[in-house]
């Protein structure tokens, strides 16, 4: 996932004490998420799309050291002048960098040294925070939201890494008493907003630049499903030959299902496997039986689009989804895959009669990730976050069980390439009226 900063604007006026508390909370959570990992766990890289946990911890620190301390604190000296080459992600303005697919080769610095790096940068930033808040408070806020996105990436990347291990290691054990499986609920339809609606983030609160500016969109009559598609529904799609029916798939999607030249055909969501007891899925708590009532996750855009065709429906547009979520509570979702039990379970998070809009799975939309009319690239190096990635990707909405609390909102625009599915990605159906 590529994070996308807002066009920097003056902060809403946070006092240094409040910002210090928020900074410490966000930074501490990253360390806590990585606490169960060994140095080997934190160093390995399972695929080019993923990064080692150690790299996430260092890169988010490099962000604060580079764009805040180096540029705004007179006399600051880098913790190690060699490390910017290692932990720059994709900032061309910051010069050469270590190749992304080779991040897992960085056995040094060690995890302990990276944690010492974090501590040193935190001490310097917090010590200068009263001065820095006035000079670059919006940039510090951006860095915290950037780190929250890397917290989600850290979890999803570790999950992929652990899934590759035949031992099925766990990040943390499941709850002592797993809840009884909920029965599948029938899908109901709710009419969406019609006519001109406002889309995008305004001037109140934080927003990334790709959420701006506020603009109006016309919505034709449509309906959205009241909940995401479940594992039970997905298992019926599999049983009905969904992965073997070419007419359901986009041309690129069908090529991807048939192996895309790799020779490995796709026949079920990522992390699923058959066992004597039925379908199992790999979670951060290890291999568990699939909860049929939980939202299906780890599916690609191609799979989501094919399922919608099979169901006689379609994917919602991002504007339809956002209009429906305007009155929803982003904090109503729960996080289960990352907290121990099997998988995210559908819970109330209502907006216009819809449930689970936030906190379970990122929901694919049928909208290409492109700029809104009036989009402006942020000045400086941080402007590289967004505009240059608006090609060939699709928008997801809502957040997942791995999204930090308070980080999701209706206007948020996540985005991935159509074949990617190692994130907690699912779908909600839509139809025309």
Buried (B, 14 or more C-beta within 10 A) or exposed (E): BBBBBBBBBEBEEBEBEEBBEBBEEBBEBBEEBBEBBEBEBBBBBBEEBBBBBBBBBBBBBBBBBBBBBBBBBEEBEBBBEEBBEBBBBEBEEBEEBBEBEEBBEBEEBBBEBBBEBBBBBBEBBBEBBEEBBEEBBBBBBBBBBBBBBBBBBBBBBBBBBBBEEEEEBBBBEBEEEBEEBBEBEEBEBBEBBEEEBEBBBEEEEBBBBBBBBBBEBEBEEBBBBBBBBBBBBBBBBBEEEBBEBEEBBBEEBBBBBBEBEEEEEBEBBBBBEEEEEEBBBBBBBBBBBBBBBBBBBBBBBBBBBBBBBBBEBBBBBBBBBBBBBBEBBBEBBBBBBBBBBBBBBBBEBBBBEBBBBBBBBBBBBBBEBBBBEEBEBBEEBBBBBBBEBBEEBBBBBBBBBBBBBEBBBBBBBBBBBBBBBBBBBBBBBBBEE
